[in-house]
């Protein structure tokens, strides 16, 4: 429509790429971002959309989907400090204390075989923290992934782990993702832990991709099959990282101004055997 095409990897991204106009439109329900190097292109796109839909122009974006956009001397920074503050205020009755790390490695989390403890409240807190994790806070992804396994029947230990994350966010609520102005370079990092406790049967995979040092994609999850060695668990993690790398490559190939052809994506891994 009007020269825009859909990005096949993400149906919420529309791109217009001609000799005279380069515009990207990102949609999420009733929120929208219009991006271009030329403000005239942004205004023209805005007028076109306003002629067809009832929209409200909020000007230069500084807040989108609960994420603050900060301009810095070196580029941009994305944070959710205000949202995190609201979450901490909402659940302050849990009496959590500030923490320096998002998890306690000595806290053994296993399935609860007894009576559930405040399952509904647990799910409410978890939902808020999951949103923070998915948007800007890569540093709590592993801890949140572990707690996701106990949402149906939490016990005292699961609640303690949840409070540690809340305390960590209180201590680090101003953390942000920073992106600088240097030429864009896409890199990936892959890792896995082999079975660390006798009660576990599957390892955990994790990856993060960055552009100019700022994270753009990340995940921490339990592996779906049982690894027989550290090498095998690392290889399984690399496989998932490779899938994400392929998706990112296909997505970026449609983005205007991204260097063409796509440069090879370097994926870092600390397991020579898996490599």
C-alpha positions in Angstrom: 0.0 0.0 0.0 1.4 3.4 -1.0 4.7 1.8 -1.9 5.2 0.1 1.4 6.0 -3.6 1.7 5.9 -5.9 4.7 9.1 -7.3 6.1 8.6 -11.1 5.7 10.4 -11.8 9.0 8.3 -9.4 11.1 4.8 -8.6 9.8 4.6 -5.5 12.0 7.4 -3.8 10.1 6.6 -1.9 6.9 9.3 -0.5 4.6 9.2 2.0 1.8 12.5 2.1 -0.1 12.8 4.2 -3.2 15.3 6.7 -4.7 13.4 9.6 -3.1 12.0 8.0 0.0 13.3 5.7 2.7 10.8 5.1 5.6 10.3 2.4 8.1 7.0 2.1 10.0 6.7 -0.2 13.0 3.3 -1.2 14.4 2.3 -2.7 17.7 -1.5 -2.8 18.2 -2.3 0.9 18.3 1.2 2.3 18.8 3.4 3.3 15.8 6.9 4.5 15.1 7.8 6.2 11.8 11.5 6.4 11.1 13.6 8.0 8.3 16.8 10.0 7.9 14.7 12.8 6.3 12.0 14.5 8.5 10.1 15.4 5.3 9.6 11.7 4.6 8.2 11.2 8.2 5.8 14.0 7.8 4.6 12.8 4.4 4.0 9.3 5.8 2.2 10.8 8.7 -0.1 12.8 6.4 -0.8 9.7 4.3 -1.8 7.7 7.4 -3.9 10.5 8.8 -5.9 10.6 5.6 -6.9 7.0 6.0 -7.0 6.5 9.8 -7.8 8.4 12.9 -4.3 8.9 14.4 -2.7 11.2 17.0 0.8 12.6 16.3 2.8 12.6 19.6 5.9 14.2 17.9 9.4 12.9 18.3 9.4 9.6 20.1 10.6 9.5 23.7 8.4 6.8 25.0 7.0 3.7 23.2 5.5 0.6 24.7 6.7 1.5 28.2 10.3 2.0 26.9 12.0 5.3 27.3 14.2 6.5 24.4 17.1 8.7 25.6 19.4 10.7 23.3 23.0 10.5 24.5 26.2 12.2 23.2 27.2 8.8 21.7 23.8 7.7 20.3 20.6 6.3 21.9 19.7 4.5 25.1 16.6 2.4 25.9 15.4 2.0 29.5 12.4 1.1 31.5 13.3 2.8 34.8 9.9 4.5 35.2 8.0 1.2 34.5 10.3 -0.7 36.9 9.6 1.9 39.6 5.9 1.4 39.1 6.4 -2.4 39.5 8.4 -2.0 42.6 5.8 0.3 44.1 3.0 -2.1 43.2 4.6 -5.0 44.9 6.4 -3.3 47.8 4.1 -5.3 50.2 6.3 -8.3 49.5 9.1 -6.6 51.6 12.0 -7.4 49.3 15.5 -6.1 49.9 18.0 -4.6 47.5 20.2 -7.3 45.9 23.5 -7.0 43.9 22.7 -10.0 41.6 19.5 -11.3 40.1 19.8 -14.8 41.5 21.3 -16.7 44.4 23.2 -19.7 43.0 22.9 -21.5 46.4 19.1 -21.4 46.2 17.8 -24.8 45.1 14.7 -24.5 42.9 12.7 -27.7 42.4 9.1 -28.5 41.7 6.7 -27.9 44.6 5.0 -31.1 45.7 3.1 -29.4 48.5 0.5 -26.7 48.7 0.8 -23.7 46.4 1.8 -20.3 48.0 0.0 -17.3 46.6 0.0 -18.6 43.0 -2.0 -15.7 41.6 0.2 -13.1 43.0 3.3 -15.0 41.8 1.9 -15.0 38.3 1.2 -11.2 38.5 4.7 -10.4 39.6 6.2 -12.8 37.0 4.2 -11.2 34.2 5.6 -7.8 35.0 9.1 -9.1 35.2 8.8 -11.0 32.0 7.8 -7.8 30.2 10.9 -6.1 31.6 13.1 -9.0 30.5 11.7 -9.1 27.0 12.1 -5.4 26.4 15.4 -4.2 27.9 16.8 -6.2 30.8 18.9 -9.0 29.4 20.6 -9.4 32.7 17.6 -11.1 34.4 16.7 -13.4 31.5 18.2 -16.5 33.0 16.7 -15.9 36.4 13.2 -15.3 34.9 13.5 -18.4 32.7 14.1 -20.5 35.7 11.1 -19.0 37.7 8.8 -19.5 34.7 8.9 -23.3 35.4 7.1 -22.9 38.7 4.2 -20.5 37.9 1.5 -23.1 38.4 2.6 -24.1 41.9 5.2 -21.9 43.6 6.6 -22.5 47.1 8.6 -20.4 49.6 11.9 -20.9 47.7 10.4 -19.7 44.4 9.0 -16.6 46.1 12.4 -16.0 47.7 14.0 -16.1 44.2 11.3 -13.8 42.9 12.0 -11.2 45.7 15.8 -11.4 44.9 15.0 -10.3 41.3 12.8 -7.4 42.5 15.5 -6.3 44.9 18.1 -6.5 42.1 15.9 -4.3 39.9 15.5 -1.8 42.7 19.3 -1.5 42.9 19.7 -1.3 39.1 16.5 0.3 37.8 18.4 2.9 35.8 20.3 0.4 33.7 19.8 0.9 30.0 20.7 -0.6 26.6 23.1 1.8 24.8 23.7 2.0 21.1 26.5 4.2 19.7 26.9 6.0 16.4 29.7 3.8 15.0 29.1 1.6 11.9 26.7 -1.1 12.7 28.2 -4.5 13.4 26.1 -7.5 14.3 27.6 -10.1 16.6 26.2 -13.1 18.6 27.3 -14.8 21.8 26.3 -18.4 22.7 26.7 -20.3 25.9 25.2 -23.2 27.8 25.6 -24.8 31.2 25.7 -28.6 31.5 23.6 -30.2 34.2 24.5 -28.5 37.5 22.3 -30.2 40.0 21.3 -33.8 40.6 17.6 -32.8 40.3 18.1 -31.5 36.8 18.1 -33.6 33.6 18.5 -30.9 30.9 20.9 -28.0 30.4 20.2 -24.4 29.8 20.9 -22.5 26.6 21.5 -18.8 26.3 22.4 -16.3 23.5 22.5 -12.6 23.0 23.1 -10.6 19.8 24.4 -7.0 19.8 24.8 -4.1 17.4 27.5 -1.7 18.4 27.6 -3.2 21.9 23.9 -2.8 22.6 21.8 -6.0 22.9 19.0 -6.4 20.3 18.0 -10.1 20.8 18.5 -12.5 23.7 17.1 -15.7 25.2 17.7 -18.1 28.1 15.8 -21.4 28.1 16.0 -25.0 29.1 17.1 -27.3 26.3 14.5 -29.7 24.9 16.7 -32.7 24.8 19.2 -34.3 27.2 22.9 -33.5 26.5 25.4 -36.2 27.3 28.4 -33.9 27.6 29.4 -30.2 28.0 30.3 -30.2 24.3 26.9 -31.5 23.3 25.1 -28.9 25.5 27.2 -26.1 23.9 26.4 -27.5 20.4 22.7 -27.5 21.1 23.0 -23.9 22.3 24.9 -22.9 19.1 22.1 -24.5 17.0 19.5 -22.2 18.5 21.9 -19.2 18.2 22.3 -20.0 14.5 18.6 -20.1 14.0 18.3 -16.6 15.5 21.3 -15.4 13.4 19.5 -16.5 10.3 16.3 -14.7 11.3 18.2 -11.5 12.0 20.1 -11.7 8.7 16.8 -12.1 6.8 15.2 -9.2 8.7 18.1 -6.8 8.3 18.4 -7.5 4.5 15.1 -5.5 4.1 16.2 -2.5 6.2 17.3 0.6 4.3 20.9 1.8 4.9 22.0 -1.5 6.3 25.2 -2.4 4.5 24.6 -4.7 1.5 25.5 -7.5 1.0 25.1 -8.7 4.6 28.5 -9.3 6.2 29.0 -12.7 7.9 27.6 -12.7 11.5 30.3 -13.6 14.0 29.0 -15.9 16.8 31.3 -16.2 19.8 31.4 -19.5 21.7 33.8 -20.7 24.5 33.6 -24.4 23.5 36.2 -25.3 20.9 34.8 -28.8 20.8 31.3 -27.6 19.9 32.8 -25.2 17.3 
